[in-house]
Amino acid sequence: MQLIEERIGTAVKKIRDRLPPEVILLAAAKTRTLEEVEAVIQAGVSHIGYNYVQEALPIMEIIGDRVKWHMIGHLQRNKAGYVA
């Protein structure tokens, strides 16, 4: 995790006058199992993103607010209520 954060910091300094804390590592968890998501949380990832609400909900219920959740990609209107 430290190596990833260092690489993000180096990249940010090259392209903008922004500090690395403004950049977050978002792990896209599409098709990942609960065990895999738990492993990245244990490694220090604190932002998890999903493409599909129906895939995310069971894992979100178990993990709860230990991480910040994101929906990535397009969100269908009929699924927006689940996210709100």
N, C-alpha and C positions, 0 to 999 in steps of 0.2 A: 504494500500500500504506500509506503514512504517513497519508493521509486516512482510510482505513478504520480504522486503529488509533486515530486520534484520535476518530473517531465512536464506536467501541466504548468507549473510555475515558470519554467524556462520558455515554453511556447508562448505564454501570455506576455512575457517581457519582450519577446521578439516582435510581436505583432501590435501591441498597444501599450499605452502607459497605464495599465490597470494592475492592481495588486492581485496575486493569486487567490486570496479569499473570496474574490468576486466570482470565481469560476468554481463550479461544483462538478464532481464526478457523479454522473447519473448512470447507474447500471441498468441496462435494458434487460428485463427478465422474461422476454417472450419465450414461451415453451419451457421455462426452467421449473424444476421441481421445488417443493418447499425446502428440501434439504440443501439444494444448491443456493437458494436465496438466503437461507440461514448462514451458509458458509461465507458468502460475501459480506454479510452483516458482521460476522465474527472477524472478518479481515479488515473491517473499518469503513465499509461503504455505508453511507447514511441516507442516500437518495436512491429509490428504486422506481423504475418506470415500466409500465405495461402498455401493450397495444390494445389488448382486449379486456374489457370490463369483466366479462364472465370468467376469464382465466385469473384475473387479479383478485376478485372478491374472496374466494376461499383462503388464499394466502394472506390477504390483508386482515381478515378476521383473526387469524392465528397470530400473526406478527404484531398487529396493532400499531400503536404509535411509536414503536422503537425506531422507525425510520420515517422519512418524509416520502410520501407517495406521489407519483406523477403519472398522468396518462399521456402517452406519446402517440403521435400520428393523428389521424382523423377519428373523430368520435361520432358515432351514429346518433341521430336524434333520439331514437327509442332507448338508447342506453345512457343518455345524459343524466337521467334522474338518479341512477345508481351512483354516479360520481359526485353529484351535487350533494 
